[in-house]
Amino acid sequence: MLGHCVNPNCSAPLHSFSEGRLYQFEIVSISIAASDSAKAPFDERPERQAVHYWLCGRCASNLNLHLEPLQGLRVVPLVSGEEPVNQVPGALADSEFTQTNRC
């Protein structure tokens, strides 16, 4: 469960989702055997997991979160001209959900 702002320079406690911005990312993990052979079929299925992060209202007004495959989660400044998303208490807009990986 989320307990605080994900910004490492803030760590404000989470009291309500009506303040700030909630992010949901889908993580897809695949294990590859060390002794992979072209003849051996893979019997593992990708594991999908939804993870959630929260930025407090103060941080969400000038920061954004990006999940990158190699660098992981990054807290980045808003791009100039980019507006922070107005939150509706208890709800997230469909435009906030982006699927980054497809199988």
N, C-alpha and C positions, 0 to 999 in steps of 0.2 A: 504494500500500500504506500502511496505517496505520503511523505511527511513534511517535505520542505521544498523550497524553490530549488530547481536544478542548477541555477547559476552558482558556481563555486565561490563567487565573491559576495553572495547574498545570504542564502540559506534561511530565508524568512519562513516561519512555520505556516503550514497549510491549515486554514480554518474553514474555508469555504471555496467551492469551485466557482462561485459567482464573481470572484476577484481573480484577475490574471488570465492565463491562457493554458489550456490543457492540450497536450500533444499526444497522438497515438501513432506509433510506428509498428509495422509488421516486420519481424525478424525471421529470416529463413536460414536455417543452419543445415549444413550437409557435412557428414563425416566421410572422408575418403580413406580407404585402407592404404597403409604404407606399402604393401606389396601388391599393388594394383596390377592386374594383368588384363590385357585386351580380351582374353578369352573368358575371364570370369565376369559374369553379370553382377551389377550392383543390386543388392537386396534391401538397401536402406531407402526409406522415403524421406524427403526433406521435412524437417520439423519446423512448423510455423508457430510463432508466438507473438502475441500483441503486447507491446510494452507502452507504458504511459509515463509522461514527464510533465511537470507543471512549472511554469514561470509565474512569479507573483506579478501583480499589476504594475509595480514600478519597473521591474525588469522587462516585462512584456511590452512596455511602451517604447523601448528602444533596442530590444534584442529579439532574436529569432533562434529557433533550433533547427539544425540540419543533421540528418543521419546519413553518413557516407559509408559505403561498404568497407573501405580500407582504413579510414581515420576514426570511424565510430561517431559518437554523438559530439557535435560541436555547437557551442553557444556563439552566435555571430551577431554583429550589429545589423539592424534593419538596413536594407538597401535604400539609398536616397529615393524619395518618392513613394516608397512602400509604406502603406498605412497599417498600423496595428489593427488586428481584428477586434471588432466590438463583440463582446461576449453577451449572450443571453443566459441568465442564470439557469443552471441545470441542463443546458443543451449545447451541442456543438453543431456547427454548420457542416453540411456534406462536403463542401469545398475544402474543409480542413483535413479530410481524410484522403491520403494519396497512397496508392499501392506502389511500392518501389520495385518489387520483384514479382515476376510471374513465371510459373513453371509450365 
